Amino acid sequence: MKVSLQVFADRINDIMPIMIREFAKYQVNELSKGKITLPQFLILGFLEKSGEAKMSVLAHFMAVSTAAMTGTVDRLVKCGYVTRESEPQDRRVIKIKITLKGRDLIKKINSQRRQVIIDIFGKISEGDRSDYLRVLTKIEEILSRQRQ
């Protein structure tokens, strides 16, 4: 079945909000309960992979100013998910490190999200899952190239 790019865009525009809403219904974690925001979750995920990062690196990752990042990090520090540490050689350089509490939160949310994905995509054939993953991977590559 051939679909024009315009019709494709319209269908994706219709489908995505429904998918987001329905996936959110399955989630019973701190993210869906509003205890942490999506930007905070993304920062914790970044720190989970990297261990620590300078404020400027986090701001670049999130495509926001360092001032905006400061407010977000302040809330994560207040909740005990990250710590702020000065560089011994240069106290102006602040590194943000994920705490054990932050790691536990990321692990819990990711485990719940993984189970939701298994529950939903378990109803789709392995071939369709492979095709879907292949397309999503291409989209990720395009978005990564555009970001750089």
Residue pairs with C-beta under 8 A, 6 or more apart in sequence:
3 11
23 116
23 120
24 32
26 116
26 119
26 120
27 112
27 113
27 116
28 112
29 108
29 109
29 112
29 113
30 36
30 105
30 108
30 109
31 38
31 41
31 109
36 44
36 76
36 79
36 81
36 105
37 72
39 62
39 72
40 72
40 75
40 76
40 81
41 106
41 109
42 61
42 62
43 58
43 61
43 62
43 72
43 73
43 76
43 82
43 96
44 76
44 81
44 82
44 98
44 102
44 105
44 106
45 106
46 53
46 58
46 61
47 53
47 58
47 82
47 96
47 97
47 98
47 102
48 98
48 102
48 103
48 106
51 97
51 98
52 85
52 95
52 96
52 97
52 98
53 61
53 95
53 96
54 93
54 94
54 95
54 96
55 66
55 69
55 70
55 73
55 94
55 96
56 66
58 69
58 73
58 96
59 65
59 66
59 68
59 69
62 68
62 69
62 72
64 72
73 82
73 84
73 96
76 82
76 96
76 102
77 83
77 84
79 101
80 99
80 101
80 102
81 98
81 99
81 101
81 102
81 105
82 96
82 97
82 98
82 99
82 102
83 96
83 97
83 99
84 94
84 95
84 96
85 94
85 95
85 96
85 97
86 92
86 93
86 94
86 95
87 93
87 94
87 95
98 106
121 129
121 132
124 132
